[in-house]
Amino acid sequence: MPSPRLLFVHPVSPMAGAEFVLGRVADAFSGATAFLFEDGPLKAALEARGLSTIVSGRGAGLAAIRRDRSLLRALPAGFDLAALMLGIASAARRHDVVYANSQKAFLLAALAMNAVRRPLVWHLHDILDGAHFGAAQRRLQVRLANRRAARVIVPSVACADAFAAAGGRRKLVSVIANGVEPPRQRQKPSRAALGLSEAPLVGVFSRLARWKGQHVVLEALGATPGVHAVFAGSALFGEDAYARALHDRVRDLGLDGRVTFLGQRGDVADLMAAVDCVVHPSIHPEPFGLTLVEAMFAGTPVIATDAGAAREILEDGRAGHLVPPGDPAALAAALRAFFADPAQAGALTHHAAARAAALYSAERMRADISALVASVAAKARR
């Protein structure tokens, strides 16, 4: 059977978790097409992987339509949304399967499939709960998925459970964990070369957003004298006020000289391997947690909040230490215990690296998604 002609649909261009996953998935579909709502880094990343790209002239600014409790705020952009749907429908006519890589992409692609009947795969990268989405949005997403999606890919059981709890049909769901590329070398990089402190050092690797919990780390550092921290990531989706508040909190807590904000970095793998411990402090359930897997591959111990997929990835605490979300005292206690005897984490870290290699490689993810897309295309042909 010929390989299915695949059309990826994705709305935003800044490179965050879902965009990095899309890039890794795209490596299995060189020659596919990506319909993007806006120009930017993602377009270049996909074209470098051999994909053709279509950039809509009507998608700029739609990132401002947030995960609101009301859909009414989307109405002023109605003409742009309609133009995007028409563009998706036109592109879909030349393809066998449409692959929507976000909520906005899925909503518009699902509506576009009323005009062009093509099987639609939704890669759902989020937990559909009240912490992230309004009730009206959840109802609309689930109803469209039940009616229009051939399959719904989720990265964790936590995502699958939330989709079903919101009313989604469980038989639509395929759990395919996100994968990362294993590091090419295992040597611990020089901190001096990376501009990092030689003091006890933790790293937090995530875009700056309140639900990601960077403020909890700052509060914990106030109770862990001598421990330094680096934060890699920036405010990508309108969270600039939160980023400013983090800098203010550093000053208020007297952490100047112990905290460094690195911004967006292209050497995250090296930074992860160089720090003593990676902290994953999200205060709301995470749908996956690429940072956890990247740290596991790097051989660096992990302390993560027990919310969402973290327990699943860290195997109930056998591959990393779990603490309650939003609890600076518990995180501070975990940090003090770790730095009092970091050698204790050795066996746990070794197990984590083996688990990452077995379950969370990009190669495995691509193979599983390729098989799913081929199955959906074959079923549609029949």
Residue pairs with C-beta under 8 A, 6 or more apart in sequence:
1 374
1 378
3 374
4 95
4 96
4 97
4 373
4 374
4 376
4 377
5 32
5 33
5 94
5 95
5 96
5 97
6 29
6 32
6 33
6 95
6 96
6 97
6 99
6 373
7 32
7 33
7 34
7 35
7 88
7 91
7 92
7 94
7 95
7 97
7 98
7 99
7 118
8 22
8 26
8 29
8 32
8 33
8 34
8 35
8 46
8 51
8 99
8 101
9 34
9 35
9 88
9 98
9 99
9 100
9 101
9 105
9 106
9 108
9 109
10 18
10 19
10 22
10 34
10 35
10 36
10 37
10 42
10 100
10 101
10 102
10 105
11 36
11 37
11 38
11 59
11 62
11 63
11 102
11 104
11 105
12 19
12 37
12 38
12 40
12 42
12 63
12 102
12 237
13 19
13 36
13 38
13 39
13 40
13 41
13 42
13 43
14 40
14 41
14 42
14 236
14 237
15 41
15 42
15 45
16 207
16 236
16 237
17 125
17 178
17 288
17 290
18 101
18 102
18 123
18 125
19 41
19 42
19 45
20 290
21 101
21 123
21 125
21 155
21 178
21 290
21 365
22 42
22 46
22 101
22 123
23 42
23 45
23 46
23 49
24 179
24 180
24 181
24 362
24 365
24 366
25 123
25 365
25 366
25 369
26 32
26 34
26 46
26 49
26 51
27 49
27 362
27 366
28 366
28 367
28 369
28 370
29 51
29 370
29 373
30 49
30 50
30 51
31 50
31 51
31 52
32 51
32 52
33 51
33 52
33 53
33 54
33 91
33 94
33 95
34 43
34 46
34 51
34 52
34 53
34 54
35 53
35 54
35 56
35 87
35 88
35 91
36 42
36 43
36 46
36 53
36 54
36 55
36 56
36 59
37 55
37 56
37 58
37 59
37 60
37 62
37 84
37 104
37 105
38 55
38 56
38 59
38 60
38 62
38 63
39 55
43 53
43 55
46 53
47 53
54 87
54 91
56 83
56 84
56 87
57 83
58 79
58 80
58 83
58 84
58 87
59 80
59 84
61 77
61 80
62 77
62 80
62 81
62 84
62 104
63 237
63 238
64 238
65 73
65 74
65 77
65 104
66 73
66 238
67 103
67 132
67 133
67 134
67 137
68 74
68 134
68 137
69 134
69 135
69 136
70 134
70 136
71 134
71 136
71 137
71 140
74 81
81 108
84 108
85 108
85 111
85 112
86 112
88 98
88 108
88 109
88 112
89 112
89 113
89 115
89 116
92 98
92 109
92 112
92 113
92 116
92 118
93 116
93 118
95 118
96 118
96 119
96 377
96 380
97 118
97 119
97 120
97 121
97 150
97 373
97 376
97 377
97 380
98 109
98 113
98 118
98 119
98 120
98 121
99 121
99 123
99 373
100 106
100 109
100 110
100 120
100 121
100 122
100 123
101 123
101 125
102 123
102 125
103 124
103 126
103 133
103 137
103 141
106 120
106 122
106 124
106 141
106 144
106 145
106 149
107 140
107 141
107 144
109 120
110 120
110 122
110 144
110 145
110 147
110 148
110 149
111 144
113 120
113 148
118 380
119 150
119 376
119 377
119 379
119 380
120 148
120 149
120 150
121 149
121 150
121 151
121 152
121 153
121 372
121 373
121 376
122 145
122 149
122 151
122 152
122 153
123 153
124 152
124 153
124 154
124 159
124 163
124 287
125 155
125 287
125 288
126 132
126 133
126 159
126 287
127 158
127 159
127 162
127 285
127 286
127 287
127 308
128 138
128 141
128 142
128 159
128 162
128 163
128 165
128 166
128 168
129 138
129 162
129 165
129 166
129 285
130 138
131 211
131 284
131 285
132 211
132 284
133 141
138 166
139 166
139 167
141 166
142 163
142 166
142 167
142 168
143 167
145 152
145 163
145 168
145 169
145 172
146 167
146 168
146 169
146 172
149 172
150 172
150 376
150 379
150 380
151 172
151 173
151 174
151 372
151 376
152 163
152 168
152 172
152 173
152 174
153 173
153 174
153 176
153 369
153 372
154 160
154 163
154 173
154 174
154 175
154 176
154 287
155 175
155 176
155 177
155 178
155 287
155 288
155 309
156 175
156 177
156 287
156 288
156 308
156 309
156 312
156 313
157 175
157 309
157 312
158 285
158 286
158 287
158 308
158 309
158 312
159 175
159 287
159 288
159 309
160 170
160 173
160 175
162 285
163 170
163 173
164 170
164 173
174 368
174 372
176 365
176 368
176 369
176 372
177 288
177 313
177 359
177 360
177 364
177 365
178 288
178 290
178 293
178 360
178 365
179 293
179 360
179 361
179 362
179 363
179 364
179 365
179 366
180 290
180 293
180 294
180 297
180 356
180 360
180 361
180 362
181 361
181 362
182 297
182 356
182 357
182 361
183 269
183 273
183 297
183 298
186 273
186 299
188 273
188 274
189 270
189 273
189 274
190 274
191 197
191 198
191 201
191 274
192 198
194 267
194 270
194 271
194 274
196 230
196 260
196 271
196 274
196 275
197 228
197 260
199 226
199 227
199 228
199 258
200 226
200 227
200 228
200 276
200 339
201 227
201 228
201 229
201 230
201 274
201 275
201 276
201 277
202 217
202 227
202 228
202 229
202 230
202 275
202 276
202 277
202 278
202 279
202 303
202 335
203 229
203 230
203 231
203 232
203 271
203 272
203 274
203 275
203 277
203 278
203 279
203 300
204 214
204 217
204 229
204 230
204 231
204 232
204 233
204 278
204 279
204 280
204 281
205 232
205 233
205 268
205 271
205 272
205 278
205 291
205 294
205 295
206 212
206 214
206 232
206 233
206 280
206 282
206 291
207 233
207 234
207 235
207 236
207 237
207 239
208 214
208 231
208 233
208 234
208 235
208 236
208 239
208 242
208 243
208 246
209 235
209 237
209 239
209 242
210 239
210 242
210 283
211 282
211 283
211 284
212 281
212 282
212 283
213 281
213 282
213 283
213 305
213 325
213 326
214 231
214 246
214 281
215 245
215 246
215 249
216 281
216 283
216 326
216 327
216 328
216 331
217 229
217 231
217 279
217 281
217 331
218 229
218 246
218 249
218 250
218 253
218 255
218 259
219 249
219 253
219 328
219 332
220 328
220 329
220 331
220 332
220 335
221 227
221 229
221 253
221 255
221 258
221 259
221 332
222 253
222 254
222 255
222 328
222 332
223 328
223 329
223 332
223 336
224 332
224 335
224 336
224 339
226 339
227 258
227 335
227 339
228 258
228 259
228 260
229 258
229 259
229 260
229 279
230 259
230 260
230 261
230 262
230 271
230 275
231 246
231 259
231 260
231 261
231 262
232 262
232 263
232 264
232 265
232 268
232 271
233 262
233 263
233 264
234 243
234 263
234 264
235 242
235 243
246 261
247 261
250 256
250 259
262 271
265 271
268 294
269 294
269 298
272 278
272 294
272 295
272 298
272 300
273 298
273 299
273 300
275 300
276 300
276 301
276 338
276 339
276 342
277 300
277 301
277 302
277 303
277 335
277 338
277 342
277 345
278 291
278 292
278 295
278 298
278 300
278 301
278 302
278 303
279 302
279 303
279 304
279 331
279 335
280 286
280 289
280 291
280 292
280 295
280 302
280 303
280 304
280 305
280 310
281 304
281 305
281 325
281 331
282 289
282 305
282 307
282 308
282 310
282 325
283 305
283 307
283 325
283 326
284 307
284 308
284 325
285 307
285 308
285 309
286 307
286 308
286 309
286 310
287 308
287 309
288 308
288 309
288 313
289 304
289 308
289 309
289 310
289 313
292 302
292 304
292 310
292 313
292 314
292 320
293 313
293 356
293 360
295 301
295 302
295 320
295 352
296 302
296 313
296 319
296 320
296 352
296 353
296 355
296 356
296 360
297 353
297 356
297 357
297 360
299 349
299 350
299 352
299 353
300 349
301 320
301 321
301 338
301 342
301 345
301 348
301 349
302 314
302 319
302 320
302 321
302 352
303 320
303 321
303 322
303 323
303 331
303 334
303 335
303 338
304 310
304 314
304 320
304 321
304 322
304 323
305 322
305 323
305 324
305 325
305 326
305 331
306 322
306 323
306 324
306 325
307 325
310 320
310 322
311 317
311 322
313 319
313 320
313 360
314 320
314 322
314 352
315 351
315 355
318 348
318 351
319 348
319 351
319 352
319 355
320 348
320 352
321 334
321 338
321 345
321 348
323 330
323 331
323 334
324 330
338 344
338 345
